[in-house]
Amino acid sequence: MTATASQPSLATAPMPVMTARPPWRQTFSSLQVPNFRLYVGGQVISTTAMGMQRVTQDWLVLQLSGSVTAVGVTVALQFAPMLVFGLLGGVIADRYSKRMLLIATQTTAALIAATLAVLILTGSVQVWHIWALACLTGFVTVIDNPARQVFVNEVVGPRNLRNAISVNSSTFQLGMLVGPAIGGIAITAIGSGWSFAINAVACLVVVTALSLMNPAKLLKAPVMPRNKGQLAEGIRYAKGKPVILFTLIVLGATAMFAYTMPVLLSAYASDVFDVGASGYGAFNALVAAGALTGAIASTRRLNVRLRTVIVGAALLGIVQLAAGLAQGMPLFVILVAGTGVMSLLFITAANSLVQSSTNIGIRGRVMALYILVQLGGQAIGGPVMGWIVEQFGAHVGMAVSGGVPLTVAVISGIVLSRRARLRVGVARRGRVPRLVLRSAGTQMRQPAGTPQPLSQDGHEATPIR
C-alpha cells in the first residue's frame, strides 16, 4: 500500500501522543482493526499454551532429575540460542515477510510440542530429550520474536500503533503468566503430556489466524536490502540513543534476576511451603491475576518515558525483595500477586518505549537486540538463580531476584539525573504543591509527567525522559 496525503508512510509516520486518557471503551482501540483481532486472538491462545508448556517442562525436569539446577539448565538451553543468534533473527525479520516467517516458526513450534507430547505419553521421555527440544525451541524464538514484534506495525498502521504495542506486549506477557497457572493445574488434572499436545494445537491455531488475514489491509514495511554491517548498525543505533540504551541496561538486570520466577516458585512450592504441583500452580495463578491487572493498567498510560521504565523496574525489585523477606504464606502470596502487576507494567513500558523510539527500517534489528537482552538474561539467570536457591535457600534467591534490579534501576536513575543535571524540587500550581524537575543553573522544567514536544519523526525531542 502506498502512502497518500491521508495515509502517512509507515516508515516515517509519527507516533501519536495522548494528552488525556481515552474513554474506557477505547482502552483496546487497536482491536477495531480486523486483522489485529485475528492476530491477537491467535497470540492469546498461543502464548498461554506456551506458558503452560514451559511450566510443565520445568516441573517435569524437576521430577525426573530432582535438581533445581537442572531446571535452570532447561531455562538456559531454551534461551541460549538468542545469545548467539539473536541479532541475526532481527536481520531476517527486516529482510523477509513477517507474516510468512511467523507461519513458518509457529508450524515448527507445533512439531516440537507434538514430539514432546508423544515422548511423555509413551513413557520414554528423558531429561536430555527435554533439553534438546528446549534448545530447538530457542532457535525458533530467534526468528519468531522479532518478527512478531515488528509485524504489529504492519497490521495496525501508525494511528493505532501505540495502543497495539501495549495490547500485543500485554497479551504476550499475560499469556506467559496465565499459562503457567493453567499448566500447574493441568499437571495433576490431565498430565504433562497433554499439556504439550495442547500447545501443539495452539500453534496451529496461530497459523490458521495468520492465514485468514487480509494481506491487502497490511501496511507492509519496506524490505531491507542485503548489505554488510547490518548487525553492527543495529547495535550502534541502540547505543546512540540513551532512551534505548538505558532501557536495555535495566531490562537486562530485570530479566536475569527478576524473570526467573519458574525456578523460584518451584523451590517455594517444593521446599518452603511443601504444597507440591497444585501449590505451584496456585502461585503462578496469583502472578497471572496480578498480571491481568497490570495489563489493563498498561493500556491506560498516556505516554511512556525512560523514567517510567526505571521506576517500574525499581518497584518490581522492591516487591520481589519484600517477597523474599516474607516468612508466612499469607504475606508471600499477596506479594507474589504484586510481582505480576509490576512485571507486566515494567515489560510493556520497556517494549513500547523501545519500539516507539526506533525507526521502522531498523526496528527488527533493535527489537532483536531487545529480545536478546530479555531472553538472554533469562538464559544466564536461570542457572545462576538455581544455584543461589540450592546453596542459600529460596528466600535468599527471591530477595536477590528483587535486590539486583532495584540496585541497577537506582544507579541508572542517578546517572541519568547527573547527565541531565536534574534535581527534584517542589512548585505550586494554584494551591496544590507538585514535584518538578529542575535543571541546575536554569529555570524550572515542566512538571513530571507533562508530555514533551515531538521532533519531526514523532519522538520526544528531549534525549532523556
RAMOWO-V281321 format. One record per residue. N is the residue number from 1. RES is the residue in three letters. SS is DSSP state (hx for helix, st for strand, lp for the rest). PHI is phi in degrees with one decimal (NA if undefined). Layout:
# RAMOWO-V281321
N,RES,SS,PHI  N,RES,SS,PHI
This chain:
# RAMOWO-V281321
1,MET,lp,NA  2,THR,lp,-91.5  3,ALA,lp,-76.0  4,THR,lp,-126.5  5,ALA,lp,-64.1  6,SER,lp,-95.1  7,GLN,lp,-120.9  8,PRO,lp,-64.8  9,SER,lp,-63.4  10,LEU,lp,-61.9  11,ALA,lp,-74.8  12,THR,lp,-121.8  13,ALA,lp,-63.2  14,PRO,lp,-72.2  15,MET,lp,-81.5  16,PRO,lp,-58.9  17,VAL,lp,-119.0  18,MET,lp,-85.0  19,THR,lp,-107.7  20,ALA,lp,-147.4  21,ARG,lp,-65.4  22,PRO,lp,-71.4  23,PRO,lp,-59.3  24,TRP,hx,-59.6  25,ARG,hx,-67.7  26,GLN,hx,-104.8  27,THR,lp,-58.8  28,PHE,lp,-118.4  29,SER,hx,-60.4  30,SER,hx,-65.9  31,LEU,hx,-73.2  32,GLN,hx,-70.6  33,VAL,lp,-80.9  34,PRO,hx,-56.6  35,ASN,hx,-61.1  36,PHE,hx,-71.6  37,ARG,hx,-63.5  38,LEU,hx,-61.6  39,TYR,hx,-62.5  40,VAL,hx,-65.7  41,GLY,hx,-58.6  42,GLY,hx,-65.5  43,GLN,hx,-68.2  44,VAL,hx,-58.9  45,ILE,hx,-67.3  46,SER,hx,-66.3  47,THR,hx,-68.9  48,THR,hx,-64.9  49,ALA,hx,-66.3  50,MET,hx,-65.8  51,GLY,hx,-63.3  52,MET,hx,-62.5  53,GLN,hx,-65.7  54,ARG,hx,-64.8  55,VAL,hx,-69.3  56,THR,hx,-63.7  57,GLN,hx,-61.4  58,ASP,hx,-64.7  59,TRP,hx,-66.9  60,LEU,hx,-65.3  61,VAL,hx,-63.1  62,LEU,hx,-63.1  63,GLN,hx,-67.8  64,LEU,hx,-73.2  65,SER,hx,-105.8  66,GLY,lp,71.4  67,SER,lp,-127.1  68,VAL,hx,-67.7  69,THR,hx,-60.8  70,ALA,hx,-63.2  71,VAL,hx,-65.0  72,GLY,hx,-61.7  73,VAL,hx,-63.5  74,THR,hx,-60.7  75,VAL,hx,-60.5  76,ALA,hx,-63.5  77,LEU,hx,-66.2  78,GLN,hx,-71.1  79,PHE,hx,-103.6  80,ALA,hx,-59.0  81,PRO,hx,-55.7  82,MET,hx,-66.0  83,LEU,hx,-64.0  84,VAL,hx,-93.1  85,PHE,hx,-118.0  86,GLY,hx,-57.7  87,LEU,hx,-68.0  88,LEU,hx,-63.2  89,GLY,hx,-60.5  90,GLY,hx,-66.6  91,VAL,hx,-62.9  92,ILE,hx,-62.5  93,ALA,hx,-63.7  94,ASP,hx,-76.5  95,ARG,hx,-93.8  96,TYR,lp,-123.2  97,SER,lp,-61.3  98,LYS,hx,-64.1  99,ARG,hx,-63.2  100,MET,hx,-69.5  101,LEU,hx,-62.7  102,LEU,hx,-68.0  103,ILE,hx,-61.2  104,ALA,hx,-66.7  105,THR,hx,-68.5  106,GLN,hx,-70.9  107,THR,hx,-64.7  108,THR,hx,-63.7  109,ALA,hx,-62.2  110,ALA,hx,-63.5  111,LEU,hx,-65.6  112,ILE,hx,-64.6  113,ALA,hx,-63.7  114,ALA,hx,-65.0  115,THR,hx,-61.8  116,LEU,hx,-63.1  117,ALA,hx,-60.2  118,VAL,hx,-63.7  119,LEU,hx,-60.5  120,ILE,hx,-73.2  121,LEU,hx,-67.8  122,THR,lp,-90.3  123,GLY,lp,73.9  124,SER,lp,-106.8  125,VAL,lp,-71.2  126,GLN,lp,-129.0  127,VAL,hx,-58.9  128,TRP,hx,-67.5  129,HIS,hx,-62.0  130,ILE,hx,-64.5  131,TRP,hx,-61.7  132,ALA,hx,-63.8  133,LEU,hx,-73.6  134,ALA,hx,-64.7  135,CYS,hx,-64.7  136,LEU,hx,-63.3  137,THR,hx,-60.7  138,GLY,hx,-61.0  139,PHE,hx,-66.5  140,VAL,hx,-63.3  141,THR,hx,-62.3  142,VAL,hx,-53.0  143,ILE,hx,-93.7  144,ASP,hx,-63.0  145,ASN,hx,-65.4  146,PRO,hx,-63.8  147,ALA,hx,-62.9  148,ARG,hx,-65.5  149,GLN,hx,-63.4  150,VAL,hx,-77.0  151,PHE,hx,-60.4  152,VAL,hx,-55.9  153,ASN,hx,-60.4  154,GLU,hx,-71.9  155,VAL,hx,-77.0  156,VAL,hx,-107.4  157,GLY,lp,77.0  158,PRO,lp,-69.5  159,ARG,lp,-62.4  160,ASN,lp,-104.3  161,LEU,hx,-64.8  162,ARG,hx,-60.8  163,ASN,hx,-64.9  164,ALA,hx,-66.2  165,ILE,hx,-60.5  166,SER,hx,-65.7  167,VAL,hx,-64.2  168,ASN,hx,-64.7  169,SER,hx,-64.8  170,SER,hx,-63.2  171,THR,hx,-60.8  172,PHE,hx,-65.6  173,GLN,hx,-66.4  174,LEU,hx,-65.4  175,GLY,hx,-62.0  176,MET,hx,-67.8  177,LEU,hx,-99.6  178,VAL,hx,-71.1  179,GLY,hx,-53.8  180,PRO,hx,-59.3  181,ALA,hx,-64.0  182,ILE,hx,-66.9  183,GLY,hx,-61.8  184,GLY,hx,-62.1  185,ILE,hx,-74.2  186,ALA,hx,-65.8  187,ILE,hx,-56.5  188,THR,hx,-88.4  189,ALA,hx,-82.7  190,ILE,lp,-126.0  191,GLY,lp,97.2  192,SER,hx,-65.2  193,GLY,hx,-59.0  194,TRP,hx,-69.9  195,SER,hx,-62.2  196,PHE,hx,-69.4  197,ALA,hx,-64.0  198,ILE,hx,-62.3  199,ASN,hx,-64.5  200,ALA,hx,-61.0  201,VAL,hx,-65.5  202,ALA,hx,-61.3  203,CYS,hx,-62.6  204,LEU,hx,-69.8  205,VAL,hx,-63.0  206,VAL,hx,-62.7  207,VAL,hx,-58.6  208,THR,hx,-63.3  209,ALA,hx,-61.7  210,LEU,hx,-64.3  211,SER,hx,-70.3  212,LEU,hx,-82.4  213,MET,lp,-63.7  214,ASN,lp,-87.9  215,PRO,hx,-59.8  216,ALA,hx,-66.2  217,LYS,hx,-92.5  218,LEU,lp,-84.8  219,LEU,lp,-93.3  220,LYS,lp,-67.0  221,ALA,lp,-74.5  222,PRO,lp,-61.7  223,VAL,lp,-79.2  224,MET,lp,-80.4  225,PRO,lp,-71.1  226,ARG,lp,-71.8  227,ASN,lp,-148.1  228,LYS,lp,-76.0  229,GLY,lp,77.5  230,GLN,hx,-73.2  231,LEU,hx,-64.6  232,ALA,hx,-64.3  233,GLU,hx,-62.4  234,GLY,hx,-64.2  235,ILE,hx,-65.8  236,ARG,hx,-62.0  237,TYR,hx,-61.4  238,ALA,hx,-66.4  239,LYS,hx,-65.1  240,GLY,lp,-79.6  241,LYS,lp,-117.4  242,PRO,hx,-52.9  243,VAL,hx,-64.2  244,ILE,hx,-82.7  245,LEU,hx,-59.2  246,PHE,hx,-72.6  247,THR,hx,-62.8  248,LEU,hx,-67.0  249,ILE,hx,-63.1  250,VAL,hx,-67.0  251,LEU,hx,-61.4  252,GLY,hx,-59.7  253,ALA,hx,-65.2  254,THR,hx,-68.5  255,ALA,hx,-64.6  256,MET,hx,-68.5  257,PHE,hx,-112.6  258,ALA,hx,-77.1  259,TYR,lp,-94.0  260,THR,lp,-116.5  261,MET,hx,-60.8  262,PRO,hx,-56.1  263,VAL,hx,-67.0  264,LEU,hx,-68.9  265,LEU,hx,-70.0  266,SER,hx,-65.2  267,ALA,hx,-68.8  268,TYR,hx,-63.6  269,ALA,hx,-67.8  270,SER,hx,-93.1  271,ASP,hx,-108.6  272,VAL,hx,-88.5  273,PHE,lp,-103.6  274,ASP,lp,52.6  275,VAL,lp,-111.1  276,GLY,hx,66.3  277,ALA,hx,-65.0  278,SER,hx,-65.6  279,GLY,hx,-66.5  280,TYR,hx,-60.1  281,GLY,hx,-64.4  282,ALA,hx,-65.8  283,PHE,hx,-59.4  284,ASN,hx,-67.1  285,ALA,hx,-64.6  286,LEU,hx,-65.5  287,VAL,hx,-60.4  288,ALA,hx,-64.6  289,ALA,hx,-62.6  290,GLY,hx,-64.4  291,ALA,hx,-64.8  292,LEU,hx,-61.5  293,THR,hx,-61.7  294,GLY,hx,-64.6  295,ALA,hx,-64.2  296,ILE,hx,-65.5  297,ALA,hx,-63.2  298,SER,hx,-66.8  299,THR,lp,-76.5  300,ARG,lp,-94.7  301,ARG,lp,-64.4  302,LEU,lp,-74.8  303,ASN,lp,-146.8  304,VAL,lp,-117.2  305,ARG,lp,-124.6  306,LEU,hx,-62.1  307,ARG,hx,-65.3  308,THR,hx,-60.5  309,VAL,hx,-67.1  310,ILE,hx,-65.9  311,VAL,hx,-64.9  312,GLY,hx,-61.3  313,ALA,hx,-64.0  314,ALA,hx,-63.6  315,LEU,hx,-65.8  316,LEU,hx,-61.0  317,GLY,hx,-60.9  318,ILE,hx,-63.1  319,VAL,hx,-65.1  320,GLN,hx,-71.4  321,LEU,hx,-62.7  322,ALA,hx,-65.1  323,ALA,hx,-63.9  324,GLY,hx,-67.5  325,LEU,hx,-86.1  326,ALA,lp,-69.0  327,GLN,lp,-100.8  328,GLY,lp,-96.7  329,MET,hx,-66.6  330,PRO,hx,-55.7  331,LEU,hx,-67.6  332,PHE,hx,-61.7  333,VAL,hx,-68.4  334,ILE,hx,-63.8  335,LEU,hx,-68.7  336,VAL,hx,-61.9  337,ALA,hx,-62.4  338,GLY,hx,-63.4  339,THR,hx,-64.1  340,GLY,hx,-64.6  341,VAL,hx,-61.3  342,MET,hx,-66.1  343,SER,hx,-62.9  344,LEU,hx,-67.7  345,LEU,hx,-62.6  346,PHE,hx,-66.8  347,ILE,hx,-69.7  348,THR,hx,-69.5  349,ALA,hx,-65.4  350,ALA,hx,-62.1  351,ASN,hx,-63.1  352,SER,hx,-61.7  353,LEU,hx,-65.9  354,VAL,hx,-65.2  355,GLN,hx,-65.1  356,SER,hx,-73.7  357,SER,lp,-101.2  358,THR,lp,-121.4  359,ASN,lp,-62.7  360,ILE,hx,-61.5  361,GLY,hx,-67.4  362,ILE,hx,-121.9  363,ARG,hx,-64.1  364,GLY,hx,-60.4  365,ARG,hx,-71.2  366,VAL,hx,-67.4  367,MET,hx,-68.9  368,ALA,hx,-64.6  369,LEU,hx,-65.1  370,TYR,hx,-59.0  371,ILE,hx,-68.0  372,LEU,hx,-57.2  373,VAL,hx,-67.2  374,GLN,hx,-66.5  375,LEU,hx,-78.4  376,GLY,hx,-63.5  377,GLY,hx,-62.3  378,GLN,hx,-68.8  379,ALA,hx,-62.1  380,ILE,hx,-76.0  381,GLY,hx,-69.5  382,GLY,hx,-55.4  383,PRO,hx,-66.7  384,VAL,hx,-62.5  385,MET,hx,-68.8  386,GLY,hx,-61.3  387,TRP,hx,-66.1  388,ILE,hx,-61.5  389,VAL,hx,-63.4  390,GLU,hx,-68.7  391,GLN,hx,-83.1  392,PHE,hx,-121.9  393,GLY,lp,102.0  394,ALA,hx,-66.6  395,HIS,hx,-62.0  396,VAL,hx,-64.2  397,GLY,hx,-58.6  398,MET,hx,-65.6  399,ALA,hx,-64.5  400,VAL,hx,-65.0  401,SER,hx,-62.2  402,GLY,hx,-97.3  403,GLY,hx,-67.2  404,VAL,hx,-68.0  405,PRO,hx,-59.2  406,LEU,hx,-60.7  407,THR,hx,-64.0  408,VAL,hx,-64.4  409,ALA,hx,-64.6  410,VAL,hx,-64.4  411,ILE,hx,-62.0  412,SER,hx,-61.4  413,GLY,hx,-62.4  414,ILE,hx,-65.2  415,VAL,hx,-60.7  416,LEU,hx,-65.8  417,SER,hx,-63.3  418,ARG,hx,-69.9  419,ARG,hx,-64.3  420,ALA,hx,-90.5  421,ARG,lp,54.0  422,LEU,st,-104.9  423,ARG,st,-143.9  424,VAL,st,-87.2  425,GLY,st,-136.5  426,VAL,st,-125.3  427,ALA,st,-130.2  428,ARG,st,-112.6  429,ARG,st,-117.7  430,GLY,lp,73.1  431,ARG,lp,-101.2  432,VAL,st,-101.1  433,PRO,st,-73.3  434,ARG,st,-137.9  435,LEU,st,-74.3  436,VAL,st,-135.0  437,LEU,st,-102.7  438,ARG,st,-113.6  439,SER,st,-92.4  440,ALA,lp,-56.1  441,GLY,lp,82.3  442,THR,lp,-130.1  443,GLN,lp,-74.4  444,MET,st,-63.7  445,ARG,st,-86.7  446,GLN,st,-65.3  447,PRO,st,-59.0  448,ALA,lp,-58.9  449,GLY,lp,100.1  450,THR,lp,-73.3  451,PRO,lp,-60.0  452,GLN,lp,-91.3  453,PRO,lp,-64.1  454,LEU,st,-102.6  455,SER,lp,-83.1  456,GLN,lp,-63.9  457,ASP,lp,-90.1  458,GLY,lp,91.2  459,HIS,lp,-99.8  460,GLU,st,-64.4  461,ALA,lp,-71.3  462,THR,lp,-74.8  463,PRO,lp,-74.9  464,ILE,lp,-122.0  465,ARG,lp,-121.5
